[in-house]
Amino acid sequence: MKFIDTLKNVWKIEELRNRILLTLGMLLVYRFGAQVVLPGIDADMLAQFAGKFNAGGIGGLLNAFTGGAFANASVFALGIMPYISASIVVQLMQIAVPYLQKLQKEGESGRKKINQITRWLTIGICLVQAPSYLAGLPAMGVPAEAFVMGQSFMFYFSSVIILVTGTIFAMWLGEKITDKGIGNGISILIMVGIIARLPQSFAQEFVSRVMESNGGLIMILIELVIWFVIILLSIMLVMAVRKIPVQYARRTASGGYEKNIFGARQFIPLKLNASGVMPIIFAQAIMFVPSAVASLSESDFAQGIQATFSDIFGFWYNLVFAILIIIFTYFYTAITVPTNKMADDLKRSGGFIPGIKPGSQTAEYLDRIMSQITLPGSVFLALIAIFPAFVVKLMGIQQGWALFYGGTSLLIMVGVAIDTMQQVNSYLLNRHYDGLMKSGKNRKAVA
């Protein structure tokens, strides 16, 4: 009943209702575009090609992020990932480029300029990825007969323009969802693309277990229980924080400050996983490099490297993958958690950590605590990222279904769901309703 009451309260708030309907409409447009095949390619001949990518592997991983658009050779085949790559590059450049550092300090106007730079960089990345994607279609299994007009210059020219336009349009949809809808638009587009593969992947696993007598319904039940446990652990990883107690000086009647036990107490929440899914995305990008470089050579050693790093469920692939995730977690946390700025802001506001002197000692203390909690956070993140390999090797789960047992897919779904729920919750509270976990009564507004 509480859940039903909450839904009723959500629907009563006109602004929230309109934002949700707009978001759903934008997502419907995005999913429709993922089914529209590029002009000049026979859609019927792509069925066998798409089936191969649904089975798993690197192709299945890329296909999951685009919601099947990659295998469908659709106008959204590149998805929103070029924009994500551009955002990562710009974010890293802000550390070393003084101009970007200056823009970052200019507030809203600087943010708009940084967004514009990100958009132009997205177009540049698309202009590189689009021809590579088209040229790689035959090597990935698309038959020559599927190209109705052949692989002529006009086909490449028109398809590159369409693919770039598709990514820009997807980026625009994401920004509109963020501004006019609910949640982070870019993240929601990725999540919807991932969820779109969930029913088909589970159906394949169900057929394998039940129809082919490979464990039966008992194994399906066990797999679902394990899946829900992993989801709960992922939620714990996303939500876990280390609370650093902070005490603020109390202003006295004479206008001075008195630091005593009666001052206001608060906390600095340091997240166990402050870097989110970015270390996995960084590591995943690096893991594609050895296979791509080795494919340029025909030597036995190069072929061995290619085979090793093409098997995303193999031992050596996941060992290197886990190590890279731990390294990138420390790296990304170091550049995104400004402990010096936190210490300066705390000092200016009259706050202090009990037992720690304000200023540089506070910054060193926060940095030390951040390093201590990042170690278990990074190891936990790495274990979740490589868990699909465990369920494939130990339980014989279908590779497409195994991708939902960890890695970027699961963490993105969990993170976006929590973020969206928190936004809906804030709307309910601001409009005099209790939160999502309350009874949903309309609060009496104060006249």
TORKOL-4160 file (C-alpha; in steps of 0.2 Angstrom, whole numbers, padded with zeros to 4 digits, m for minus):
447
<pt num="1" X="0000" Y="0000" Z="0000"/>
<pt num="2" X="0014" Y="0012" Z="0004"/>
<pt num="3" X="0021" Y="0009" Z="m0014"/>
<pt num="4" X="0004" Y="0013" Z="m0022"/>
<pt num="5" X="0002" Y="0028" Z="m0011"/>
<pt num="6" X="0019" Y="0034" Z="m0016"/>
<pt num="7" X="0015" Y="0032" Z="m0035"/>
<pt num="8" X="m0001" Y="0042" Z="m0032"/>
<pt num="9" X="0008" Y="0056" Z="m0024"/>
<pt num="10" X="0021" Y="0056" Z="m0038"/>
<pt num="11" X="0007" Y="0058" Z="m0051"/>
<pt num="12" X="m0002" Y="0072" Z="m0041"/>
<pt num="13" X="0013" Y="0083" Z="m0043"/>
<pt num="14" X="0011" Y="0091" Z="m0060"/>
<pt num="15" X="0029" Y="0096" Z="m0063"/>
<pt num="16" X="0036" Y="0079" Z="m0058"/>
<pt num="17" X="0023" Y="0070" Z="m0068"/>
<pt num="18" X="0027" Y="0081" Z="m0083"/>
<pt num="19" X="0046" Y="0078" Z="m0081"/>
<pt num="20" X="0043" Y="0059" Z="m0080"/>
<pt num="21" X="0032" Y="0059" Z="m0095"/>
<pt num="22" X="0045" Y="0069" Z="m0105"/>
<pt num="23" X="0059" Y="0057" Z="m0099"/>
<pt num="24" X="0049" Y="0042" Z="m0105"/>
<pt num="25" X="0045" Y="0050" Z="m0122"/>
<pt num="26" X="0063" Y="0054" Z="m0125"/>
<pt num="27" X="0068" Y="0036" Z="m0120"/>
<pt num="28" X="0055" Y="0030" Z="m0132"/>
<pt num="29" X="0063" Y="0040" Z="m0146"/>
<pt num="30" X="0080" Y="0034" Z="m0142"/>
<pt num="31" X="0075" Y="0015" Z="m0142"/>
<pt num="32" X="0066" Y="0018" Z="m0159"/>
<pt num="33" X="0081" Y="0025" Z="m0167"/>
<pt num="34" X="0091" Y="0010" Z="m0161"/>
<pt num="35" X="0081" Y="m0001" Z="m0172"/>
<pt num="36" X="0083" Y="0010" Z="m0188"/>
<pt num="37" X="0096" Y="0002" Z="m0199"/>
<pt num="38" X="0108" Y="0013" Z="m0209"/>
<pt num="39" X="0103" Y="0016" Z="m0227"/>
<pt num="40" X="0111" Y="0004" Z="m0239"/>
<pt num="41" X="0112" Y="m0011" Z="m0227"/>
<pt num="42" X="0099" Y="m0025" Z="m0228"/>
<pt num="43" X="0091" Y="m0027" Z="m0211"/>
<pt num="44" X="0086" Y="m0045" Z="m0214"/>
<pt num="45" X="0104" Y="m0051" Z="m0217"/>
<pt num="46" X="0109" Y="m0043" Z="m0200"/>
<pt num="47" X="0100" Y="m0056" Z="m0190"/>
<pt num="48" X="0114" Y="m0069" Z="m0189"/>
<pt num="49" X="0126" Y="m0055" Z="m0186"/>
<pt num="50" X="0116" Y="m0048" Z="m0172"/>
<pt num="51" X="0114" Y="m0066" Z="m0164"/>
<pt num="52" X="0133" Y="m0068" Z="m0163"/>
<pt num="53" X="0135" Y="m0052" Z="m0153"/>
<pt num="54" X="0121" Y="m0057" Z="m0141"/>
<pt num="55" X="0131" Y="m0072" Z="m0136"/>
<pt num="56" X="0144" Y="m0062" Z="m0126"/>
<pt num="57" X="0162" Y="m0058" Z="m0129"/>
<pt num="58" X="0169" Y="m0040" Z="m0133"/>
<pt num="59" X="0156" Y="m0038" Z="m0146"/>
<pt num="60" X="0142" Y="m0042" Z="m0134"/>
<pt num="61" X="0150" Y="m0030" Z="m0122"/>
<pt num="62" X="0149" Y="m0016" Z="m0134"/>
<pt num="63" X="0132" Y="m0021" Z="m0140"/>
<pt num="64" X="0126" Y="m0020" Z="m0122"/>
<pt num="65" X="0130" Y="m0002" Z="m0120"/>
<pt num="66" X="0121" Y="0003" Z="m0136"/>
<pt num="67" X="0105" Y="m0007" Z="m0132"/>
<pt num="68" X="0108" Y="m0018" Z="m0147"/>
<pt num="69" X="0111" Y="m0003" Z="m0159"/>
<pt num="70" X="0129" Y="m0009" Z="m0162"/>
<pt num="71" X="0124" Y="m0026" Z="m0169"/>
<pt num="72" X="0109" Y="m0019" Z="m0178"/>
<pt num="73" X="0120" Y="m0006" Z="m0188"/>
<pt num="74" X="0107" Y="0007" Z="m0183"/>
<pt num="75" X="0109" Y="0026" Z="m0184"/>
<pt num="76" X="0113" Y="0025" Z="m0165"/>
<pt num="77" X="0126" Y="0012" Z="m0168"/>
<pt num="78" X="0140" Y="0022" Z="m0159"/>
<pt num="79" X="0128" Y="0026" Z="m0145"/>
<pt num="80" X="0132" Y="0039" Z="m0132"/>
<pt num="81" X="0149" Y="0032" Z="m0128"/>
<pt num="82" X="0159" Y="0045" Z="m0139"/>
<pt num="83" X="0151" Y="0059" Z="m0128"/>
<pt num="84" X="0157" Y="0049" Z="m0113"/>
<pt num="85" X="0174" Y="0047" Z="m0120"/>
<pt num="86" X="0175" Y="0066" Z="m0123"/>
<pt num="87" X="0169" Y="0070" Z="m0106"/>
<pt num="88" X="0182" Y="0059" Z="m0098"/>
<pt num="89" X="0196" Y="0067" Z="m0109"/>
<pt num="90" X="0190" Y="0085" Z="m0105"/>
<pt num="91" X="0189" Y="0081" Z="m0086"/>
<pt num="92" X="0207" Y="0074" Z="m0086"/>
<pt num="93" X="0213" Y="0089" Z="m0096"/>
<pt num="94" X="0206" Y="0101" Z="m0083"/>
<pt num="95" X="0220" Y="0095" Z="m0072"/>
<pt num="96" X="0234" Y="0100" Z="m0084"/>
<pt num="97" X="0227" Y="0114" Z="m0095"/>
<pt num="98" X="0227" Y="0131" Z="m0087"/>
<pt num="99" X="0213" Y="0137" Z="m0098"/>
<pt num="100" X="0201" Y="0124" Z="m0093"/>
<pt num="101" X="0206" Y="0126" Z="m0075"/>
<pt num="102" X="0201" Y="0145" Z="m0077"/>
<pt num="103" X="0184" Y="0140" Z="m0085"/>
<pt num="104" X="0181" Y="0128" Z="m0071"/>
<pt num="105" X="0182" Y="0143" Z="m0059"/>
<pt num="106" X="0171" Y="0154" Z="m0069"/>
<pt num="107" X="0155" Y="0146" Z="m0063"/>
<pt num="108" X="0140" Y="0144" Z="m0075"/>
<pt num="109" X="0148" Y="0153" Z="m0089"/>
<pt num="110" X="0163" Y="0143" Z="m0088"/>
<pt num="111" X="0153" Y="0127" Z="m0087"/>
<pt num="112" X="0144" Y="0131" Z="m0103"/>
<pt num="113" X="0161" Y="0134" Z="m0112"/>
<pt num="114" X="0167" Y="0117" Z="m0106"/>
<pt num="115" X="0151" Y="0109" Z="m0112"/>
<pt num="116" X="0154" Y="0116" Z="m0129"/>
<pt num="117" X="0172" Y="0110" Z="m0130"/>
<pt num="118" X="0165" Y="0093" Z="m0125"/>
<pt num="119" X="0153" Y="0093" Z="m0139"/>
<pt num="120" X="0165" Y="0098" Z="m0152"/>
<pt num="121" X="0177" Y="0084" Z="m0146"/>
<pt num="122" X="0163" Y="0072" Z="m0147"/>
<pt num="123" X="0161" Y="0076" Z="m0165"/>
<pt num="124" X="0179" Y="0073" Z="m0168"/>
<pt num="125" X="0179" Y="0056" Z="m0159"/>
<pt num="126" X="0164" Y="0051" Z="m0169"/>
<pt num="127" X="0173" Y="0056" Z="m0186"/>
<pt num="128" X="0186" Y="0043" Z="m0181"/>
<pt num="129" X="0175" Y="0029" Z="m0174"/>
<pt num="130" X="0161" Y="0030" Z="m0187"/>
<pt num="131" X="0173" Y="0025" Z="m0202"/>
<pt num="132" X="0181" Y="0012" Z="m0191"/>
<pt num="133" X="0165" Y="0004" Z="m0187"/>
<pt num="134" X="0159" Y="0004" Z="m0205"/>
<pt num="135" X="0175" Y="m0003" Z="m0211"/>
<pt num="136" X="0175" Y="m0017" Z="m0197"/>
<pt num="137" X="0157" Y="m0023" Z="m0201"/>
<pt num="138" X="0163" Y="m0036" Z="m0214"/>
<pt num="139" X="0177" Y="m0042" Z="m0202"/>
<pt num="140" X="0164" Y="m0044" Z="m0189"/>
<pt num="141" X="0154" Y="m0056" Z="m0199"/>
<pt num="142" X="0142" Y="m0045" Z="m0209"/>
<pt num="143" X="0141" Y="m0053" Z="m0227"/>
<pt num="144" X="0145" Y="m0043" Z="m0242"/>
<pt num="145" X="0128" Y="m0046" Z="m0249"/>
<pt num="146" X="0121" Y="m0036" Z="m0234"/>
<pt num="147" X="0128" Y="m0020" Z="m0242"/>
<pt num="148" X="0114" Y="m0016" Z="m0255"/>
<pt num="149" X="0123" Y="m0002" Z="m0264"/>
<pt num="150" X="0141" Y="m0009" Z="m0260"/>
<pt num="151" X="0154" Y="m0002" Z="m0250"/>
<pt num="152" X="0156" Y="0014" Z="m0261"/>
<pt num="153" X="0162" Y="0031" Z="m0256"/>
<pt num="154" X="0144" Y="0037" Z="m0256"/>
<pt num="155" X="0139" Y="0024" Z="m0243"/>
<pt num="156" X="0154" Y="0028" Z="m0232"/>
<pt num="157" X="0151" Y="0047" Z="m0233"/>
<pt num="158" X="0132" Y="0046" Z="m0230"/>
<pt num="159" X="0134" Y="0033" Z="m0216"/>
<pt num="160" X="0147" Y="0043" Z="m0207"/>
<pt num="161" X="0136" Y="0058" Z="m0207"/>
<pt num="162" X="0121" Y="0048" Z="m0201"/>
<pt num="163" X="0131" Y="0040" Z="m0187"/>
<pt num="164" X="0139" Y="0056" Z="m0181"/>
<pt num="165" X="0121" Y="0064" Z="m0182"/>
<pt num="166" X="0114" Y="0050" Z="m0172"/>
<pt num="167" X="0127" Y="0052" Z="m0158"/>
<pt num="168" X="0124" Y="0071" Z="m0157"/>
<pt num="169" X="0105" Y="0068" Z="m0157"/>
<pt num="170" X="0107" Y="0055" Z="m0143"/>
<pt num="171" X="0118" Y="0068" Z="m0133"/>
<pt num="172" X="0104" Y="0081" Z="m0136"/>
<pt num="173" X="0091" Y="0069" Z="m0129"/>
<pt num="174" X="0102" Y="0066" Z="m0114"/>
<pt num="175" X="0104" Y="0084" Z="m0110"/>
<pt num="176" X="0086" Y="0088" Z="m0112"/>
<pt num="177" X="0082" Y="0074" Z="m0100"/>
<pt num="178" X="0094" Y="0081" Z="m0088"/>
<pt num="179" X="0086" Y="0099" Z="m0090"/>
<pt num="180" X="0068" Y="0095" Z="m0092"/>
<pt num="181" X="0066" Y="0077" Z="m0086"/>
<pt num="182" X="0071" Y="0067" Z="m0071"/>
<pt num="183" X="0088" Y="0060" Z="m0067"/>
<pt num="184" X="0105" Y="0062" Z="m0077"/>
<pt num="185" X="0100" Y="0060" Z="m0095"/>
<pt num="186" X="0116" Y="0053" Z="m0102"/>
<pt num="187" X="0117" Y="0039" Z="m0088"/>
<pt num="188" X="0098" Y="0035" Z="m0091"/>
<pt num="189" X="0101" Y="0032" Z="m0109"/>
<pt num="190" X="0115" Y="0020" Z="m0106"/>
<pt num="191" X="0105" Y="0011" Z="m0092"/>
<pt num="192" X="0090" Y="0010" Z="m0104"/>
<pt num="193" X="0102" Y="0002" Z="m0118"/>
<pt num="194" X="0108" Y="m0010" Z="m0105"/>
<pt num="195" X="0091" Y="m0015" Z="m0098"/>
<pt num="196" X="0085" Y="m0017" Z="m0116"/>
<pt num="197" X="0096" Y="m0033" Z="m0118"/>
<pt num="198" X="0090" Y="m0040" Z="m0101"/>
<pt num="199" X="0074" Y="m0049" Z="m0107"/>
<pt num="200" X="0083" Y="m0058" Z="m0122"/>
<pt num="201" X="0098" Y="m0063" Z="m0112"/>
<pt num="202" X="0087" Y="m0070" Z="m0098"/>
<pt num="203" X="0076" Y="m0079" Z="m0111"/>
<pt num="204" X="0092" Y="m0087" Z="m0118"/>
<pt num="205" X="0097" Y="m0093" Z="m0101"/>
<pt num="206" X="0080" Y="m0099" Z="m0097"/>
<pt num="207" X="0080" Y="m0110" Z="m0113"/>
<pt num="208" X="0097" Y="m0116" Z="m0110"/>
<pt num="209" X="0093" Y="m0122" Z="m0092"/>
<pt num="210" X="0075" Y="m0128" Z="m0093"/>
<pt num="211" X="0071" Y="m0132" Z="m0112"/>
<pt num="212" X="0088" Y="m0141" Z="m0114"/>
<pt num="213" X="0088" Y="m0149" Z="m0096"/>
<pt num="214" X="0104" Y="m0141" Z="m0091"/>
<pt num="215" X="0099" Y="m0138" Z="m0072"/>
<pt num="216" X="0081" Y="m0134" Z="m0073"/>
<pt num="217" X="0071" Y="m0122" Z="m0063"/>
<pt num="218" X="0082" Y="m0125" Z="m0048"/>
<pt num="219" X="0097" Y="m0117" Z="m0057"/>
<pt num="220" X="0087" Y="m0103" Z="m0063"/>
<pt num="221" X="0081" Y="m0099" Z="m0045"/>
<pt num="222" X="0099" Y="m0101" Z="m0038"/>
<pt num="223" X="0105" Y="m0089" Z="m0052"/>
<pt num="224" X="0092" Y="m0076" Z="m0048"/>
<pt num="225" X="0096" Y="m0077" Z="m0029"/>
<pt num="226" X="0114" Y="m0074" Z="m0033"/>
<pt num="227" X="0110" Y="m0060" Z="m0045"/>
<pt num="228" X="0099" Y="m0051" Z="m0031"/>
<pt num="229" X="0113" Y="m0053" Z="m0018"/>
<pt num="230" X="0126" Y="m0045" Z="m0031"/>
<pt num="231" X="0113" Y="m0031" Z="m0033"/>
<pt num="232" X="0112" Y="m0028" Z="m0014"/>
<pt num="233" X="0131" Y="m0028" Z="m0013"/>
<pt num="234" X="0133" Y="m0015" Z="m0027"/>
<pt num="235" X="0120" Y="m0004" Z="m0018"/>
<pt num="236" X="0131" Y="m0005" Z="m0003"/>
<pt num="237" X="0146" Y="m0001" Z="m0013"/>
<pt num="238" X="0138" Y="0014" Z="m0021"/>
<pt num="239" X="0130" Y="0021" Z="m0004"/>
<pt num="240" X="0144" Y="0017" Z="0008"/>
<pt num="241" X="0152" Y="0032" Z="0016"/>
<pt num="242" X="0164" Y="0035" Z="0030"/>
<pt num="243" X="0158" Y="0049" Z="0041"/>
<pt num="244" X="0171" Y="0061" Z="0047"/>
<pt num="245" X="0164" Y="0071" Z="0062"/>
<pt num="246" X="0165" Y="0090" Z="0061"/>
<pt num="247" X="0162" Y="0102" Z="0074"/>
<pt num="248" X="0158" Y="0121" Z="0071"/>
<pt num="249" X="0162" Y="0135" Z="0082"/>
<pt num="250" X="0147" Y="0143" Z="0091"/>
<pt num="251" X="0145" Y="0162" Z="0089"/>
<pt num="252" X="0144" Y="0170" Z="0106"/>
<pt num="253" X="0133" Y="0185" Z="0111"/>
<pt num="254" X="0149" Y="0196" Z="0110"/>
<pt num="255" X="0151" Y="0192" Z="0091"/>
<pt num="256" X="0166" Y="0180" Z="0094"/>
<pt num="257" X="0167" Y="0161" Z="0092"/>
<pt num="258" X="0168" Y="0149" Z="0106"/>
<pt num="259" X="0174" Y="0131" Z="0102"/>
<pt num="260" X="0166" Y="0120" Z="0114"/>
<pt num="261" X="0155" Y="0104" Z="0115"/>
<pt num="262" X="0139" Y="0115" Z="0112"/>
<pt num="263" X="0145" Y="0119" Z="0094"/>
<pt num="264" X="0135" Y="0112" Z="0079"/>
<pt num="265" X="0140" Y="0094" Z="0075"/>
<pt num="266" X="0140" Y="0088" Z="0057"/>
<pt num="267" X="0149" Y="0076" Z="0046"/>
<pt num="268" X="0160" Y="0075" Z="0030"/>
<pt num="269" X="0154" Y="0060" Z="0021"/>
<pt num="270" X="0169" Y="0052" Z="0012"/>
<pt num="271" X="0162" Y="0039" Z="m0001"/>
<pt num="272" X="0170" Y="0021" Z="m0001"/>
<pt num="273" X="0169" Y="0022" Z="m0020"/>
<pt num="274" X="0171" Y="0040" Z="m0024"/>
<pt num="275" X="0176" Y="0036" Z="m0042"/>
<pt num="276" X="0160" Y="0027" Z="m0047"/>
<pt num="277" X="0161" Y="0017" Z="m0062"/>
<pt num="278" X="0174" Y="0027" Z="m0070"/>
<pt num="279" X="0189" Y="0015" Z="m0066"/>
<pt num="280" X="0180" Y="0001" Z="m0074"/>
<pt num="281" X="0177" Y="0012" Z="m0090"/>
<pt num="282" X="0195" Y="0017" Z="m0090"/>
<pt num="283" X="0201" Y="m0001" Z="m0088"/>
<pt num="284" X="0189" Y="m0007" Z="m0101"/>
<pt num="285" X="0196" Y="0005" Z="m0114"/>
<pt num="286" X="0214" Y="0000" Z="m0110"/>
<pt num="287" X="0209" Y="m0019" Z="m0111"/>
<pt num="288" X="0203" Y="m0016" Z="m0129"/>
<pt num="289" X="0221" Y="m0010" Z="m0134"/>
<pt num="290" X="0231" Y="m0026" Z="m0134"/>
<pt num="291" X="0219" Y="m0036" Z="m0145"/>
<pt num="292" X="0218" Y="m0022" Z="m0157"/>
<pt num="293" X="0237" Y="m0020" Z="m0158"/>
<pt num="294" X="0240" Y="m0039" Z="m0159"/>
<pt num="295" X="0228" Y="m0040" Z="m0174"/>
<pt num="296" X="0240" Y="m0030" Z="m0184"/>
<pt num="297" X="0253" Y="m0044" Z="m0184"/>
<pt num="298" X="0251" Y="m0062" Z="m0189"/>
<pt num="299" X="0265" Y="m0069" Z="m0178"/>
<pt num="300" X="0261" Y="m0083" Z="m0166"/>
<pt num="301" X="0265" Y="m0072" Z="m0151"/>
<pt num="302" X="0253" Y="m0058" Z="m0157"/>
<pt num="303" X="0239" Y="m0071" Z="m0161"/>
<pt num="304" X="0241" Y="m0078" Z="m0143"/>
<pt num="305" X="0239" Y="m0060" Z="m0136"/>
<pt num="306" X="0224" Y="m0057" Z="m0147"/>
<pt num="307" X="0216" Y="m0073" Z="m0141"/>
<pt num="308" X="0220" Y="m0070" Z="m0123"/>
<pt num="309" X="0213" Y="m0052" Z="m0123"/>
<pt num="310" X="0198" Y="m0056" Z="m0134"/>
<pt num="311" X="0191" Y="m0068" Z="m0121"/>
<pt num="312" X="0183" Y="m0057" Z="m0108"/>
<pt num="313" X="0179" Y="m0072" Z="m0097"/>
<pt num="314" X="0197" Y="m0079" Z="m0097"/>
<pt num="315" X="0209" Y="m0079" Z="m0082"/>
<pt num="316" X="0222" Y="m0067" Z="m0088"/>
<pt num="317" X="0210" Y="m0055" Z="m0095"/>
<pt num="318" X="0201" Y="m0053" Z="m0079"/>
<pt num="319" X="0217" Y="m0053" Z="m0068"/>
<pt num="320" X="0224" Y="m0038" Z="m0078"/>
<pt num="321" X="0207" Y="m0030" Z="m0078"/>
<pt num="322" X="0206" Y="m0031" Z="m0059"/>
<pt num="323" X="0223" Y="m0024" Z="m0057"/>
<pt num="324" X="0219" Y="m0009" Z="m0069"/>
<pt num="325" X="0203" Y="m0006" Z="m0060"/>
<pt num="326" X="0212" Y="m0004" Z="m0043"/>
<pt num="327" X="0225" Y="0007" Z="m0050"/>
<pt num="328" X="0213" Y="0018" Z="m0059"/>
<pt num="329" X="0202" Y="0019" Z="m0043"/>
<pt num="330" X="0216" Y="0027" Z="m0034"/>
<pt num="331" X="0221" Y="0038" Z="m0048"/>
<pt num="332" X="0203" Y="0044" Z="m0051"/>
<pt num="333" X="0199" Y="0047" Z="m0033"/>
<pt num="334" X="0215" Y="0057" Z="m0031"/>
<pt num="335" X="0210" Y="0069" Z="m0045"/>
<pt num="336" X="0192" Y="0071" Z="m0041"/>
<pt num="337" X="0192" Y="0072" Z="m0022"/>
<pt num="338" X="0199" Y="0089" Z="m0017"/>
<pt num="339" X="0205" Y="0086" Z="0001"/>
<pt num="340" X="0215" Y="0102" Z="0001"/>
<pt num="341" X="0199" Y="0112" Z="m0005"/>
<pt num="342" X="0188" Y="0103" Z="0008"/>
<pt num="343" X="0200" Y="0108" Z="0022"/>
<pt num="344" X="0201" Y="0126" Z="0016"/>
<pt num="345" X="0182" Y="0127" Z="0015"/>
<pt num="346" X="0181" Y="0119" Z="0032"/>
<pt num="347" X="0193" Y="0132" Z="0040"/>
<pt num="348" X="0184" Y="0147" Z="0032"/>
<pt num="349" X="0167" Y="0141" Z="0039"/>
<pt num="350" X="0174" Y="0140" Z="0056"/>
<pt num="351" X="0173" Y="0121" Z="0057"/>
<pt num="352" X="0186" Y="0108" Z="0063"/>
<pt num="353" X="0189" Y="0090" Z="0065"/>
<pt num="354" X="0190" Y="0086" Z="0083"/>
<pt num="355" X="0209" Y="0082" Z="0088"/>
<pt num="356" X="0215" Y="0089" Z="0071"/>
<pt num="357" X="0222" Y="0106" Z="0068"/>
<pt num="358" X="0213" Y="0116" Z="0054"/>
<pt num="359" X="0222" Y="0119" Z="0038"/>
<pt num="360" X="0236" Y="0107" Z="0031"/>
<pt num="361" X="0234" Y="0094" Z="0045"/>
<pt num="362" X="0216" Y="0093" Z="0041"/>
<pt num="363" X="0220" Y="0090" Z="0022"/>
<pt num="364" X="0233" Y="0077" Z="0027"/>
<pt num="365" X="0221" Y="0068" Z="0038"/>
<pt num="366" X="0207" Y="0068" Z="0025"/>
<pt num="367" X="0219" Y="0062" Z="0012"/>
<pt num="368" X="0225" Y="0048" Z="0023"/>
<pt num="369" X="0207" Y="0042" Z="0027"/>
<pt num="370" X="0203" Y="0043" Z="0009"/>
<pt num="371" X="0218" Y="0032" Z="0004"/>
<pt num="372" X="0213" Y="0019" Z="0018"/>
<pt num="373" X="0195" Y="0017" Z="0013"/>
<pt num="374" X="0199" Y="0017" Z="m0006"/>
<pt num="375" X="0209" Y="0001" Z="m0004"/>
<pt num="376" X="0194" Y="m0010" Z="0001"/>
<pt num="377" X="0183" Y="0000" Z="m0011"/>
<pt num="378" X="0194" Y="m0003" Z="m0026"/>
<pt num="379" X="0196" Y="m0021" Z="m0022"/>
<pt num="380" X="0177" Y="m0023" Z="m0020"/>
<pt num="381" X="0174" Y="m0014" Z="m0036"/>
<pt num="382" X="0186" Y="m0025" Z="m0045"/>
<pt num="383" X="0178" Y="m0041" Z="m0038"/>
<pt num="384" X="0161" Y="m0035" Z="m0044"/>
<pt num="385" X="0168" Y="m0031" Z="m0061"/>
<pt num="386" X="0176" Y="m0048" Z="m0064"/>
<pt num="387" X="0161" Y="m0058" Z="m0056"/>
<pt num="388" X="0153" Y="m0062" Z="m0073"/>
<pt num="389" X="0169" Y="m0072" Z="m0077"/>
<pt num="390" X="0166" Y="m0082" Z="m0061"/>
<pt num="391" X="0148" Y="m0086" Z="m0064"/>
<pt num="392" X="0152" Y="m0092" Z="m0082"/>
<pt num="393" X="0167" Y="m0103" Z="m0077"/>
<pt num="394" X="0159" Y="m0110" Z="m0061"/>
<pt num="395" X="0141" Y="m0111" Z="m0065"/>
<pt num="396" X="0140" Y="m0112" Z="m0084"/>
<pt num="397" X="0129" Y="m0097" Z="m0086"/>
<pt num="398" X="0126" Y="m0090" Z="m0104"/>
<pt num="399" X="0138" Y="m0076" Z="m0107"/>
<pt num="400" X="0125" Y="m0063" Z="m0112"/>
<pt num="401" X="0116" Y="m0066" Z="m0096"/>
<pt num="402" X="0132" Y="m0066" Z="m0086"/>
<pt num="403" X="0136" Y="m0048" Z="m0091"/>
<pt num="404" X="0122" Y="m0043" Z="m0079"/>
<pt num="405" X="0131" Y="m0051" Z="m0064"/>
<pt num="406" X="0143" Y="m0037" Z="m0062"/>
<pt num="407" X="0155" Y="m0025" Z="m0071"/>
<pt num="408" X="0149" Y="m0008" Z="m0078"/>
<pt num="409" X="0132" Y="m0014" Z="m0083"/>
<pt num="410" X="0126" Y="m0018" Z="m0066"/>
<pt num="411" X="0134" Y="m0003" Z="m0057"/>
<pt num="412" X="0127" Y="0009" Z="m0070"/>
<pt num="413" X="0110" Y="0002" Z="m0067"/>
<pt num="414" X="0111" Y="0003" Z="m0048"/>
<pt num="415" X="0119" Y="0020" Z="m0048"/>
<pt num="416" X="0107" Y="0028" Z="m0060"/>
<pt num="417" X="0092" Y="0020" Z="m0051"/>
<pt num="418" X="0098" Y="0027" Z="m0034"/>
<pt num="419" X="0101" Y="0044" Z="m0042"/>
<pt num="420" X="0084" Y="0045" Z="m0050"/>
<pt num="421" X="0075" Y="0038" Z="m0034"/>
<pt num="422" X="0084" Y="0052" Z="m0024"/>
<pt num="423" X="0078" Y="0065" Z="m0036"/>
<pt num="424" X="0060" Y="0059" Z="m0035"/>
<pt num="425" X="0061" Y="0059" Z="m0017"/>
<pt num="426" X="0067" Y="0077" Z="m0016"/>
<pt num="427" X="0052" Y="0082" Z="m0026"/>
<pt num="428" X="0040" Y="0073" Z="m0014"/>
<pt num="429" X="0048" Y="0081" Z="0001"/>
<pt num="430" X="0048" Y="0099" Z="m0007"/>
<pt num="431" X="0030" Y="0097" Z="m0011"/>
<pt num="432" X="0025" Y="0093" Z="0007"/>
<pt num="433" X="0024" Y="0074" Z="0004"/>
<pt num="434" X="0034" Y="0062" Z="0014"/>
<pt num="435" X="0048" Y="0053" Z="0006"/>
<pt num="436" X="0048" Y="0037" Z="m0005"/>
<pt num="437" X="0049" Y="0026" Z="0011"/>
<pt num="438" X="0035" Y="0035" Z="0020"/>
<pt num="439" X="0016" Y="0034" Z="0021"/>
<pt num="440" X="0014" Y="0047" Z="0008"/>
<pt num="441" X="0003" Y="0059" Z="0018"/>
<pt num="442" X="0001" Y="0076" Z="0012"/>
<pt num="443" X="0009" Y="0088" Z="0024"/>
<pt num="444" X="0000" Y="0103" Z="0030"/>
<pt num="445" X="0008" Y="0118" Z="0022"/>
<pt num="446" X="0012" Y="0132" Z="0034"/>
<pt num="447" X="0002" Y="0148" Z="0030"/>
